[in-house]
Amino acid sequence: MDYSKLNLSKDKAIIIPRALFATTPETFETDIQKLEELYSTKDIVKYLKLTTENISNKVCISVAKRYNVKPFLRFSL
């Protein structure tokens, strides 16, 4: 994928999950703050819930806690 051709508005469904795909507990705060500069809380939660990317359940739980929304998981245990 050529990231230089992505549009911040049109490609939210790609950008948001990919930005959090490789986050770790140590980098989560920095990573999520960068997304918050570009997108609303509503968009971040929405596109994480809709993605087919391999986002860890830990990331989803961290996002839910941060925004005080019902916890959601990408994968059933």
Backbone as XML, in Angstrom:
<?xml version="1.0"?>
<chain id="A" units="angstrom">
  <residue number="1" name="MET">
    <atom name="N" x="0.839" y="-1.177" z="0.000"/>
    <atom name="CA" x="0.000" y="0.000" z="0.000"/>
    <atom name="C" x="0.886" y="1.242" z="0.000"/>
  </residue>
  <residue number="2" name="ASP">
    <atom name="N" x="0.546" y="2.187" z="-0.818"/>
    <atom name="CA" x="1.278" y="3.445" z="-0.877"/>
    <atom name="C" x="0.626" y="4.426" z="0.105"/>
  </residue>
  <residue number="3" name="TYR">
    <atom name="N" x="1.235" y="4.567" z="1.267"/>
    <atom name="CA" x="0.657" y="5.409" z="2.315"/>
    <atom name="C" x="0.585" y="6.882" z="1.931"/>
  </residue>
  <residue number="4" name="SER">
    <atom name="N" x="1.387" y="7.302" z="0.994"/>
    <atom name="CA" x="1.358" y="8.706" z="0.575"/>
    <atom name="C" x="0.068" y="9.038" z="-0.172"/>
  </residue>
  <residue number="5" name="LYS">
    <atom name="N" x="-0.652" y="8.027" z="-0.629"/>
    <atom name="CA" x="-1.893" y="8.258" z="-1.361"/>
    <atom name="C" x="-3.136" y="8.190" z="-0.472"/>
  </residue>
  <residue number="6" name="LEU">
    <atom name="N" x="-2.938" y="7.939" z="0.818"/>
    <atom name="CA" x="-4.076" y="7.878" z="1.727"/>
    <atom name="C" x="-4.624" y="9.276" z="2.003"/>
  </residue>
  <residue number="7" name="ASN">
    <atom name="N" x="-5.922" y="9.340" z="2.156"/>
    <atom name="CA" x="-6.613" y="10.585" z="2.484"/>
    <atom name="C" x="-7.116" y="10.456" z="3.920"/>
  </residue>
  <residue number="8" name="LEU">
    <atom name="N" x="-6.748" y="11.407" z="4.788"/>
    <atom name="CA" x="-7.120" y="11.322" z="6.199"/>
    <atom name="C" x="-8.618" y="11.170" z="6.418"/>
  </residue>
  <residue number="9" name="SER">
    <atom name="N" x="-9.398" y="11.803" z="5.602"/>
    <atom name="CA" x="-10.849" y="11.747" z="5.767"/>
    <atom name="C" x="-11.461" y="10.492" z="5.149"/>
  </residue>
  <residue number="10" name="LYS">
    <atom name="N" x="-11.077" y="10.208" z="3.923"/>
    <atom name="CA" x="-11.688" y="9.089" z="3.198"/>
    <atom name="C" x="-11.187" y="7.721" z="3.658"/>
  </residue>
  <residue number="11" name="ASP">
    <atom name="N" x="-9.992" y="7.667" z="4.198"/>
    <atom name="CA" x="-9.370" y="6.382" z="4.521"/>
    <atom name="C" x="-9.275" y="6.091" z="6.021"/>
  </residue>
  <residue number="12" name="LYS">
    <atom name="N" x="-10.222" y="6.607" z="6.785"/>
    <atom name="CA" x="-10.248" y="6.375" z="8.237"/>
    <atom name="C" x="-10.253" y="4.889" z="8.566"/>
  </residue>
  <residue number="13" name="ALA">
    <atom name="N" x="-10.997" y="4.130" z="7.798"/>
    <atom name="CA" x="-11.143" y="2.698" z="8.069"/>
    <atom name="C" x="-9.829" y="1.937" z="7.917"/>
  </residue>
  <residue number="14" name="ILE">
    <atom name="N" x="-8.887" y="2.513" z="7.203"/>
    <atom name="CA" x="-7.566" y="1.905" z="7.043"/>
    <atom name="C" x="-6.594" y="2.482" z="8.074"/>
  </residue>
  <residue number="15" name="ILE">
    <atom name="N" x="-6.597" y="3.791" z="8.204"/>
    <atom name="CA" x="-5.606" y="4.483" z="9.023"/>
    <atom name="C" x="-5.755" y="4.169" z="10.511"/>
  </residue>
  <residue number="16" name="ILE">
    <atom name="N" x="-6.960" y="4.250" z="11.035"/>
    <atom name="CA" x="-7.163" y="4.079" z="12.473"/>
    <atom name="C" x="-6.719" y="2.692" z="12.946"/>
  </residue>
  <residue number="17" name="PRO">
    <atom name="N" x="-7.207" y="1.609" z="12.347"/>
    <atom name="CA" x="-6.751" y="0.291" z="12.814"/>
    <atom name="C" x="-5.248" y="0.062" z="12.610"/>
  </residue>
  <residue number="18" name="ARG">
    <atom name="N" x="-4.728" y="0.516" z="11.494"/>
    <atom name="CA" x="-3.300" y="0.295" z="11.230"/>
    <atom name="C" x="-2.433" y="1.051" z="12.231"/>
  </residue>
  <residue number="19" name="ALA">
    <atom name="N" x="-2.896" y="2.213" z="12.654"/>
    <atom name="CA" x="-2.126" y="2.995" z="13.624"/>
    <atom name="C" x="-2.040" y="2.281" z="14.969"/>
  </residue>
  <residue number="20" name="LEU">
    <atom name="N" x="-3.060" y="1.482" z="15.297"/>
    <atom name="CA" x="-3.066" y="0.791" z="16.580"/>
    <atom name="C" x="-2.658" y="-0.680" z="16.479"/>
  </residue>
  <residue number="21" name="PHE">
    <atom name="N" x="-2.441" y="-1.150" z="15.288"/>
    <atom name="CA" x="-2.077" y="-2.555" z="15.089"/>
    <atom name="C" x="-0.824" y="-2.937" z="15.872"/>
  </residue>
  <residue number="22" name="ALA">
    <atom name="N" x="0.177" y="-2.112" z="15.811"/>
    <atom name="CA" x="1.468" y="-2.445" z="16.428"/>
    <atom name="C" x="1.691" y="-1.757" z="17.766"/>
  </residue>
  <residue number="23" name="THR">
    <atom name="N" x="0.661" y="-1.149" z="18.322"/>
    <atom name="CA" x="0.846" y="-0.468" z="19.599"/>
    <atom name="C" x="1.139" y="-1.481" z="20.700"/>
  </residue>
  <residue number="24" name="THR">
    <atom name="N" x="1.833" y="-1.023" z="21.704"/>
    <atom name="CA" x="2.161" y="-1.848" z="22.868"/>
    <atom name="C" x="1.687" y="-1.096" z="24.108"/>
  </residue>
  <residue number="25" name="PRO">
    <atom name="N" x="1.661" y="-1.759" z="25.264"/>
    <atom name="CA" x="1.285" y="-1.017" z="26.483"/>
    <atom name="C" x="2.175" y="0.213" z="26.711"/>
  </residue>
  <residue number="26" name="GLU">
    <atom name="N" x="3.426" y="0.113" z="26.297"/>
    <atom name="CA" x="4.354" y="1.240" z="26.478"/>
    <atom name="C" x="4.096" y="2.382" z="25.496"/>
  </residue>
  <residue number="27" name="THR">
    <atom name="N" x="3.604" y="2.084" z="24.303"/>
    <atom name="CA" x="3.420" y="3.130" z="23.288"/>
    <atom name="C" x="1.963" y="3.528" z="23.090"/>
  </residue>
  <residue number="28" name="PHE">
    <atom name="N" x="1.043" y="2.839" z="23.766"/>
    <atom name="CA" x="-0.383" y="3.084" z="23.546"/>
    <atom name="C" x="-0.749" y="4.554" z="23.732"/>
  </residue>
  <residue number="29" name="GLU">
    <atom name="N" x="-0.316" y="5.154" z="24.819"/>
    <atom name="CA" x="-0.685" y="6.541" z="25.119"/>
    <atom name="C" x="-0.253" y="7.482" z="23.991"/>
  </residue>
  <residue number="30" name="THR">
    <atom name="N" x="0.958" y="7.350" z="23.529"/>
    <atom name="CA" x="1.463" y="8.191" z="22.434"/>
    <atom name="C" x="0.703" y="7.912" z="21.141"/>
  </residue>
  <residue number="31" name="ASP">
    <atom name="N" x="0.489" y="6.638" z="20.851"/>
    <atom name="CA" x="-0.195" y="6.257" z="19.611"/>
    <atom name="C" x="-1.632" y="6.766" z="19.577"/>
  </residue>
  <residue number="32" name="ILE">
    <atom name="N" x="-2.335" y="6.621" z="20.678"/>
    <atom name="CA" x="-3.741" y="7.038" z="20.699"/>
    <atom name="C" x="-3.845" y="8.566" z="20.661"/>
  </residue>
  <residue number="33" name="GLN">
    <atom name="N" x="-2.913" y="9.255" z="21.284"/>
    <atom name="CA" x="-2.922" y="10.722" z="21.249"/>
    <atom name="C" x="-2.737" y="11.246" z="19.824"/>
  </residue>
  <residue number="34" name="LYS">
    <atom name="N" x="-1.893" y="10.578" z="19.060"/>
    <atom name="CA" x="-1.699" y="10.982" z="17.665"/>
    <atom name="C" x="-2.992" y="10.817" z="16.874"/>
  </residue>
  <residue number="35" name="LEU">
    <atom name="N" x="-3.692" y="9.712" z="17.114"/>
    <atom name="CA" x="-4.977" y="9.509" z="16.434"/>
    <atom name="C" x="-6.005" y="10.554" z="16.870"/>
  </residue>
  <residue number="36" name="GLU">
    <atom name="N" x="-6.004" y="10.891" z="18.145"/>
    <atom name="CA" x="-6.964" y="11.871" z="18.668"/>
    <atom name="C" x="-6.761" y="13.266" z="18.074"/>
  </residue>
  <residue number="37" name="GLU">
    <atom name="N" x="-5.561" y="13.544" z="17.610"/>
    <atom name="CA" x="-5.308" y="14.823" z="16.940"/>
    <atom name="C" x="-5.997" y="14.868" z="15.576"/>
  </residue>
  <residue number="38" name="LEU">
    <atom name="N" x="-6.272" y="13.694" z="15.016"/>
    <atom name="CA" x="-6.822" y="13.609" z="13.663"/>
    <atom name="C" x="-8.294" y="13.187" z="13.620"/>
  </residue>
  <residue number="39" name="TYR">
    <atom name="N" x="-8.713" y="12.395" z="14.601"/>
    <atom name="CA" x="-10.048" y="11.795" z="14.547"/>
    <atom name="C" x="-10.787" y="11.928" z="15.867"/>
  </residue>
  <residue number="40" name="SER">
    <atom name="N" x="-12.098" y="11.875" z="15.776"/>
    <atom name="CA" x="-12.940" y="11.937" z="16.975"/>
    <atom name="C" x="-12.909" y="10.591" z="17.699"/>
  </residue>
  <residue number="41" name="THR">
    <atom name="N" x="-13.272" y="10.633" z="18.955"/>
    <atom name="CA" x="-13.412" y="9.413" z="19.746"/>
    <atom name="C" x="-14.384" y="8.461" z="19.067"/>
  </residue>
  <residue number="42" name="LYS">
    <atom name="N" x="-15.472" y="9.000" z="18.601"/>
    <atom name="CA" x="-16.507" y="8.198" z="17.933"/>
    <atom name="C" x="-15.926" y="7.450" z="16.736"/>
  </residue>
  <residue number="43" name="ASP">
    <atom name="N" x="-15.134" y="8.129" z="15.926"/>
    <atom name="CA" x="-14.530" y="7.491" z="14.751"/>
    <atom name="C" x="-13.518" y="6.420" z="15.149"/>
  </residue>
  <residue number="44" name="ILE">
    <atom name="N" x="-12.712" y="6.702" z="16.159"/>
    <atom name="CA" x="-11.700" y="5.732" z="16.580"/>
    <atom name="C" x="-12.379" y="4.438" z="17.029"/>
  </residue>
  <residue number="45" name="VAL">
    <atom name="N" x="-13.387" y="4.557" z="17.863"/>
    <atom name="CA" x="-14.103" y="3.367" z="18.354"/>
    <atom name="C" x="-14.817" y="2.665" z="17.197"/>
  </residue>
  <residue number="46" name="LYS">
    <atom name="N" x="-15.496" y="3.423" z="16.381"/>
    <atom name="CA" x="-16.263" y="2.850" z="15.273"/>
    <atom name="C" x="-15.383" y="2.006" z="14.346"/>
  </residue>
  <residue number="47" name="TYR">
    <atom name="N" x="-14.273" y="2.570" z="13.924"/>
    <atom name="CA" x="-13.444" y="1.871" z="12.951"/>
    <atom name="C" x="-12.644" y="0.724" z="13.567"/>
  </residue>
  <residue number="48" name="LEU">
    <atom name="N" x="-12.397" y="0.775" z="14.860"/>
    <atom name="CA" x="-11.786" y="-0.384" z="15.502"/>
    <atom name="C" x="-12.790" y="-1.532" z="15.603"/>
  </residue>
  <residue number="49" name="LYS">
    <atom name="N" x="-14.040" y="-1.197" z="15.835"/>
    <atom name="CA" x="-15.072" y="-2.234" z="15.911"/>
    <atom name="C" x="-15.334" y="-2.865" z="14.545"/>
  </residue>
  <residue number="50" name="LEU">
    <atom name="N" x="-15.215" y="-2.084" z="13.491"/>
    <atom name="CA" x="-15.543" y="-2.563" z="12.143"/>
    <atom name="C" x="-14.392" y="-3.239" z="11.408"/>
  </residue>
  <residue number="51" name="THR">
    <atom name="N" x="-13.192" y="-3.016" z="11.846"/>
    <atom name="CA" x="-12.035" y="-3.487" z="11.090"/>
    <atom name="C" x="-11.919" y="-5.011" z="11.027"/>
  </residue>
  <residue number="52" name="THR">
    <atom name="N" x="-11.276" y="-5.466" z="9.987"/>
    <atom name="CA" x="-10.919" y="-6.880" z="9.888"/>
    <atom name="C" x="-9.428" y="-7.064" z="10.166"/>
  </residue>
  <residue number="53" name="GLU">
    <atom name="N" x="-8.753" y="-5.974" z="10.506"/>
    <atom name="CA" x="-7.331" y="-6.041" z="10.869"/>
    <atom name="C" x="-7.168" y="-6.880" z="12.139"/>
  </residue>
  <residue number="54" name="ASN">
    <atom name="N" x="-6.012" y="-7.404" z="12.335"/>
    <atom name="CA" x="-5.707" y="-8.276" z="13.459"/>
    <atom name="C" x="-5.347" y="-7.448" z="14.699"/>
  </residue>
  <residue number="55" name="ILE">
    <atom name="N" x="-6.296" y="-6.666" z="15.176"/>
    <atom name="CA" x="-6.091" y="-5.818" z="16.348"/>
    <atom name="C" x="-6.296" y="-6.671" z="17.599"/>
  </residue>
  <residue number="56" name="SER">
    <atom name="N" x="-5.403" y="-6.573" z="18.541"/>
    <atom name="CA" x="-5.517" y="-7.407" z="19.741"/>
    <atom name="C" x="-6.688" y="-6.959" z="20.616"/>
  </residue>
  <residue number="57" name="ASN">
    <atom name="N" x="-7.217" y="-7.914" z="21.355"/>
    <atom name="CA" x="-8.289" y="-7.603" z="22.299"/>
    <atom name="C" x="-7.798" y="-6.632" z="23.371"/>
  </residue>
  <residue number="58" name="LYS">
    <atom name="N" x="-6.521" y="-6.695" z="23.729"/>
    <atom name="CA" x="-5.965" y="-5.784" z="24.730"/>
    <atom name="C" x="-6.058" y="-4.335" z="24.253"/>
  </residue>
  <residue number="59" name="VAL">
    <atom name="N" x="-5.800" y="-4.118" z="22.986"/>
    <atom name="CA" x="-5.909" y="-2.763" z="22.431"/>
    <atom name="C" x="-7.369" y="-2.306" z="22.484"/>
  </residue>
  <residue number="60" name="CYS">
    <atom name="N" x="-8.274" y="-3.183" z="22.092"/>
    <atom name="CA" x="-9.701" y="-2.831" z="22.106"/>
    <atom name="C" x="-10.167" y="-2.496" z="23.518"/>
  </residue>
  <residue number="61" name="ILE">
    <atom name="N" x="-9.730" y="-3.264" z="24.491"/>
    <atom name="CA" x="-10.100" y="-3.005" z="25.880"/>
    <atom name="C" x="-9.500" y="-1.680" z="26.357"/>
  </residue>
  <residue number="62" name="SER">
    <atom name="N" x="-8.274" y="-1.408" z="25.987"/>
    <atom name="CA" x="-7.631" y="-0.134" z="26.364"/>
    <atom name="C" x="-8.376" y="1.059" z="25.774"/>
  </residue>
  <residue number="63" name="VAL">
    <atom name="N" x="-8.799" y="0.935" z="24.527"/>
    <atom name="CA" x="-9.553" y="2.009" z="23.876"/>
    <atom name="C" x="-10.901" y="2.192" z="24.573"/>
  </residue>
  <residue number="64" name="ALA">
    <atom name="N" x="-11.578" y="1.107" z="24.878"/>
    <atom name="CA" x="-12.878" y="1.187" z="25.554"/>
    <atom name="C" x="-12.739" y="1.862" z="26.926"/>
  </residue>
  <residue number="65" name="LYS">
    <atom name="N" x="-11.713" y="1.511" z="27.671"/>
    <atom name="CA" x="-11.487" y="2.132" z="28.980"/>
    <atom name="C" x="-11.207" y="3.620" z="28.831"/>
  </residue>
  <residue number="66" name="ARG">
    <atom name="N" x="-10.381" y="3.964" z="27.859"/>
    <atom name="CA" x="-10.011" y="5.370" z="27.659"/>
    <atom name="C" x="-11.226" y="6.237" z="27.370"/>
  </residue>
  <residue number="67" name="TYR">
    <atom name="N" x="-12.161" y="5.706" z="26.595"/>
    <atom name="CA" x="-13.319" y="6.490" z="26.180"/>
    <atom name="C" x="-14.587" y="6.163" z="26.960"/>
  </residue>
  <residue number="68" name="ASN">
    <atom name="N" x="-14.434" y="5.317" z="27.992"/>
    <atom name="CA" x="-15.557" y="4.973" z="28.848"/>
    <atom name="C" x="-16.746" y="4.443" z="28.052"/>
  </residue>
  <residue number="69" name="VAL">
    <atom name="N" x="-16.454" y="3.499" z="27.154"/>
    <atom name="CA" x="-17.501" y="2.839" z="26.375"/>
    <atom name="C" x="-17.500" y="1.356" z="26.744"/>
  </residue>
  <residue number="70" name="LYS">
    <atom name="N" x="-18.566" y="0.676" z="26.385"/>
    <atom name="CA" x="-18.680" y="-0.746" z="26.666"/>
    <atom name="C" x="-17.501" y="-1.478" z="26.015"/>
  </residue>
  <residue number="71" name="PRO">
    <atom name="N" x="-16.809" y="-2.324" z="26.778"/>
    <atom name="CA" x="-15.679" y="-3.060" z="26.206"/>
    <atom name="C" x="-16.106" y="-3.897" z="25.005"/>
  </residue>
  <residue number="72" name="PHE">
    <atom name="N" x="-15.218" y="-3.964" z="24.029"/>
    <atom name="CA" x="-15.480" y="-4.763" z="22.836"/>
    <atom name="C" x="-14.224" y="-5.543" z="22.503"/>
  </residue>
  <residue number="73" name="LEU">
    <atom name="N" x="-14.413" y="-6.683" z="21.859"/>
    <atom name="CA" x="-13.302" y="-7.550" z="21.496"/>
    <atom name="C" x="-13.317" y="-7.827" z="20.011"/>
  </residue>
  <residue number="74" name="ARG">
    <atom name="N" x="-12.169" y="-7.985" z="19.429"/>
    <atom name="CA" x="-12.066" y="-8.351" z="18.024"/>
    <atom name="C" x="-12.172" y="-9.857" z="17.853"/>
  </residue>
  <residue number="75" name="PHE">
    <atom name="N" x="-11.715" y="-10.586" z="18.869"/>
    <atom name="CA" x="-11.693" y="-12.052" z="18.768"/>
    <atom name="C" x="-12.363" y="-12.653" z="19.984"/>
  </residue>
  <residue number="76" name="SER">
    <atom name="N" x="-13.180" y="-13.663" z="19.754"/>
    <atom name="CA" x="-13.820" y="-14.390" z="20.839"/>
    <atom name="C" x="-12.824" y="-15.338" z="21.473"/>
  </residue>
  <residue number="77" name="LEU">
    <atom name="N" x="-12.951" y="-15.471" z="22.754"/>
    <atom name="CA" x="-12.048" y="-16.384" z="23.473"/>
    <atom name="C" x="-12.707" y="-17.721" z="23.669"/>
  </residue>
</chain>
